[in-house]
């Protein structure tokens, strides 16, 4: 009888399942963050190059 009671308690226990859910959700958020960081990093390099080229080709008019 004690074995059945222990088995029933183990089956009804949900703490482990909740932990697994949180681990999966956290991994998904970290993965999305890493993907976003990769996209931002590559496009930021291109944008900074374009800005540097524009500033280098700009002329300043000092006549009033």
C-alpha positions in Angstrom: 0.0 0.0 0.0 2.8 2.4 0.8 4.2 1.9 -2.7 0.9 2.9 -4.3 0.7 5.9 -2.1 4.2 7.0 -3.1 3.5 6.3 -6.8 0.3 8.4 -6.6 2.2 11.3 -4.9 4.9 11.2 -7.5 2.4 11.3 -10.3 0.6 14.2 -8.8 3.7 16.2 -8.1 4.1 19.0 -10.6 7.2 20.9 -9.4 9.5 19.2 -11.8 7.2 19.9 -14.7 7.0 23.6 -13.9 10.8 23.7 -13.6 11.2 22.1 -17.0 8.7 24.6 -18.5 10.7 27.5 -17.1 14.0 26.1 -18.4 12.5 25.8 -21.9 11.0 29.3 -21.8 14.3 30.8 -20.6 16.2 28.9 -23.3 13.8 30.3 -25.9 14.2 33.9 -24.7 18.0 33.5 -24.6 18.0 32.1 -28.1 15.8 34.9 -29.5 18.1 37.5 -27.7 21.1 35.9 -29.4 19.5 36.0 -32.8 18.5 39.6 -32.4 22.0 40.5 -31.2 23.5 38.9 -34.3 21.2 40.8 -36.6 21.9 44.1 -34.8 25.6 43.5 -34.7 26.0 42.9 -38.5 23.7 45.8 -39.5 25.3 48.2 -37.0 28.7 47.7 -38.7 27.3 48.5 -42.1 25.4 51.5 -40.7 28.5 52.9 -39.0 30.5 52.5 -42.2 27.9 54.4 -44.1 27.8 57.2 -41.5 31.6 57.5 -41.5 31.7 57.7 -45.3 29.0 60.4 -45.3 30.8 62.5 -42.6 34.1 62.1 -44.4 32.6 63.4 -47.6 30.8 66.3 -46.0 32.1 69.8 -46.3 31.7 72.6 -43.8 31.0 76.1 -45.1 32.6 78.7 -42.9 31.4 81.7 -44.9 28.5 83.7 -43.4 
